[in-house]
Protein backbone atom coordinates (compact mmCIF):
# COMPACT_ATOMS: atom_id res chain seq x y z
CA UNK A 1 0.00 0.00 0.00
CA UNK A 2 1.41 3.39 -0.97
CA UNK A 3 1.65 6.37 1.34
CA UNK A 4 -1.36 8.65 0.85
CA UNK A 5 -1.99 12.35 1.44
CA UNK A 6 -4.14 11.28 4.39
CA UNK A 7 -1.19 9.31 5.83
CA UNK A 8 1.01 12.39 5.48
CA UNK A 9 -1.56 14.56 7.25
CA UNK A 10 -1.70 12.09 10.15
CA UNK A 11 2.10 11.88 10.23
CA UNK A 12 2.26 15.67 10.46
CA UNK A 13 -0.08 15.48 13.46
CA UNK A 14 2.17 12.82 14.99
CA UNK A 15 5.11 15.20 14.59
CA UNK A 16 3.09 17.98 16.25
CA UNK A 17 2.45 15.61 19.16
CA UNK A 18 6.17 14.83 19.27
CA UNK A 19 6.88 18.56 19.50
CA UNK A 20 4.34 18.81 22.35
CA UNK A 21 6.11 15.97 24.14
CA UNK A 22 9.46 17.74 23.76
CA UNK A 23 7.98 21.01 25.08
CA UNK A 24 6.72 19.08 28.12
CA UNK A 25 10.19 17.64 28.82
CA UNK A 26 9.61 14.23 27.24
CA UNK A 27 11.29 12.50 24.32
CA UNK A 28 9.85 13.73 20.98
CA UNK A 29 7.53 10.93 19.95
CA UNK A 30 3.88 11.18 18.95
CA UNK A 31 1.38 8.81 17.37
CA UNK A 32 -2.11 8.83 15.89
CA UNK A 33 -4.43 5.81 15.64
CA UNK A 34 -6.50 6.01 12.46
CA UNK A 35 -9.51 3.84 11.65
CA UNK A 36 -9.83 1.91 8.42
CA UNK A 37 -12.15 4.72 7.26
CA UNK A 38 -9.44 7.34 7.88
CA UNK A 39 -10.88 8.80 11.10
CA UNK A 40 -8.64 9.65 14.05
CA UNK A 41 -9.64 7.35 16.90
CA UNK A 42 -6.96 8.28 19.46
CA UNK A 43 -3.73 10.24 19.83
CA UNK A 44 -0.83 9.97 22.25
CA UNK A 45 2.56 11.50 22.89
CA UNK A 46 5.55 10.30 24.84
CA UNK A 47 5.08 10.74 28.59
CA UNK A 48 8.19 8.95 29.85
CA UNK A 49 9.78 12.09 31.30
CA UNK A 50 8.45 11.28 34.77
CA UNK A 51 10.66 8.20 34.97
CA UNK A 52 8.33 5.48 33.61
CA UNK A 53 10.10 4.74 30.34
CA UNK A 54 7.29 2.48 29.16
CA UNK A 55 4.95 5.46 28.58
CA UNK A 56 5.45 5.48 24.82
CA UNK A 57 2.60 6.69 22.58
CA UNK A 58 2.53 3.52 20.47
CA UNK A 59 2.14 1.39 23.60
CA UNK A 60 -0.63 3.69 24.88
CA UNK A 61 -2.50 3.44 21.57
CA UNK A 62 -2.23 -0.35 21.54
CA UNK A 63 -3.77 -0.47 25.03
CA UNK A 64 -6.47 2.02 24.01
CA UNK A 65 -7.29 -0.02 20.91
CA UNK A 66 -7.52 -3.25 22.91
CA UNK A 67 -10.06 -1.61 25.23
CA UNK A 68 -12.14 0.26 22.63
CA UNK A 69 -11.97 -1.47 19.25
CA UNK A 70 -13.09 -4.86 18.00
CA UNK A 71 -10.42 -7.20 16.62
CA UNK A 72 -11.66 -6.39 13.10
CA UNK A 73 -11.40 -2.62 13.70
CA UNK A 74 -7.89 -3.03 15.09
CA UNK A 75 -6.79 -5.05 12.06
CA UNK A 76 -8.02 -2.31 9.69
CA UNK A 77 -6.45 0.52 11.71
CA UNK A 78 -3.22 2.36 10.95
CA UNK A 79 -0.79 3.78 13.49
CA UNK A 80 0.88 6.90 12.11
CA UNK A 81 3.88 7.68 14.26
CA UNK A 82 6.83 10.03 14.37
CA UNK A 83 9.31 7.20 14.91
CA UNK A 84 9.38 3.49 14.24
CA UNK A 85 8.11 1.42 17.17
CA UNK A 86 10.69 0.18 19.66
CA UNK A 87 10.60 -3.58 20.36
CA UNK A 88 8.27 -3.08 23.36
CA UNK A 89 5.78 -1.07 21.31
CA UNK A 90 6.08 -3.39 18.32
CA UNK A 91 5.19 -6.33 20.57
CA UNK A 92 2.16 -4.45 21.95
CA UNK A 93 1.11 -3.63 18.39
CA UNK A 94 1.42 -7.26 17.33
CA UNK A 95 -0.29 -8.73 20.39
CA UNK A 96 -3.16 -6.26 20.04
CA UNK A 97 -3.64 -7.14 16.38
CA UNK A 98 -3.31 -3.61 15.04
CA UNK A 99 -2.89 -3.15 11.31
CA UNK A 100 -0.51 -1.02 9.34
CA UNK A 101 2.26 1.19 10.75
CA UNK A 102 3.44 4.34 9.00
CA UNK A 103 6.47 6.03 10.56
CA UNK A 104 8.26 9.27 9.74
CA UNK A 105 11.70 8.09 10.93
CA UNK A 106 13.12 4.60 11.35
CA UNK A 107 14.79 3.13 14.41
CA UNK A 108 17.98 2.83 12.34
CA UNK A 109 17.85 6.55 11.51
CA UNK A 110 17.49 7.49 15.18
CA UNK A 111 20.36 5.18 16.13
CA UNK A 112 22.48 6.80 13.42
CA UNK A 113 21.67 10.30 14.62
CA UNK A 114 22.64 9.41 18.19
CA UNK A 115 25.97 8.05 16.96
CA UNK A 116 26.50 11.11 14.76
CA UNK A 117 25.96 13.38 17.78
CA UNK A 118 28.40 11.33 19.90
CA UNK A 119 25.66 10.07 22.22
CA UNK A 120 25.21 6.57 23.63
CA UNK A 121 22.70 4.28 21.96
CA UNK A 122 19.23 3.75 23.39
CA UNK A 123 19.03 1.05 26.08
CA UNK A 124 16.88 -1.15 23.79
CA UNK A 125 18.06 -2.48 20.43
CA UNK A 126 17.06 -0.43 17.38
CA UNK A 127 15.26 -3.29 15.66
CA UNK A 128 12.90 -2.85 12.75
CA UNK A 129 9.27 -3.60 13.67
CA UNK A 130 9.28 -6.63 11.38
CA UNK A 131 12.03 -8.24 13.48
CA UNK A 132 9.51 -8.32 16.35
CA UNK A 133 6.26 -8.69 14.36
CA UNK A 134 7.25 -10.53 11.17
CA UNK A 135 3.90 -10.07 9.43
CA UNK A 136 3.55 -6.35 10.15
CA UNK A 137 2.82 -4.02 7.26
CA UNK A 138 5.23 -1.12 7.80
CA UNK A 139 5.84 1.96 5.68
CA UNK A 140 8.54 4.51 6.31
CA UNK A 141 10.71 6.34 6.78
CA UNK A 142 9.21 9.32 4.97
CA UNK A 143 12.01 11.45 3.44
CA UNK A 144 9.82 14.57 3.27
CA UNK A 145 9.65 14.60 7.09
CA UNK A 146 13.21 13.52 7.93
CA UNK A 147 14.67 16.94 8.67
CA UNK A 148 11.74 17.95 10.88
CA UNK A 149 11.88 14.83 13.05
CA UNK A 150 15.69 14.89 13.12
CA UNK A 151 15.58 18.49 14.38
CA UNK A 152 13.20 17.52 17.20
CA UNK A 153 15.53 14.72 18.31
CA UNK A 154 18.54 17.00 18.05
CA UNK A 155 16.84 19.58 20.31
CA UNK A 156 15.93 16.83 22.77
CA UNK A 157 19.47 15.52 23.08
CA UNK A 158 21.88 18.27 22.06
CA UNK A 159 20.37 21.26 23.78
CA UNK A 160 22.14 24.61 23.29
C-alpha positions, 0 to 999 in steps of 0.5 A: 500500500502506498503512502497517501496524502491522508497518511502524510496529514496524520504523520504531520499530526504525529510530529506535532504531538512529538513537539508537544512531548518535547515542550513538556520535557519528554522524548519527541515521539507522537502517534495517531491511531486512524480507523480503516475509514481514515478517522482519528480514533486516538492520539498519544505522545511520549510521557516517559519524562516522569521516569516510567520509560514504558509510557510510549505513545505507540504502547498507549495506543495499543492499550487504548485499541484493545479496550475500545476497538473490536479485533476487526477494527484493530486489524483495519487501523493504521498507526501513524507515528513520528518514529518506528516502534521500539521492540516493546511497542512493536510487541504491543502492536502485534499482540493487540492485532493492530494493522498497518504502521506508517512512521516518519523516521526509522529506528535505524535513523534514530540510532544513526543520529545518536551516533553522529551526535556522539551520544550513547545508543538507546538502552533497547536495540534499534530493531525494525518492527518486522524483526519483532512482528514478522507479518507487520505491514510497515511503511517509512521512513518518509524522506519529506519529514526527515529533517523535521523529526531529526531536528526535534531529536537534536533539540531533545538531546543536544540542547544549546 
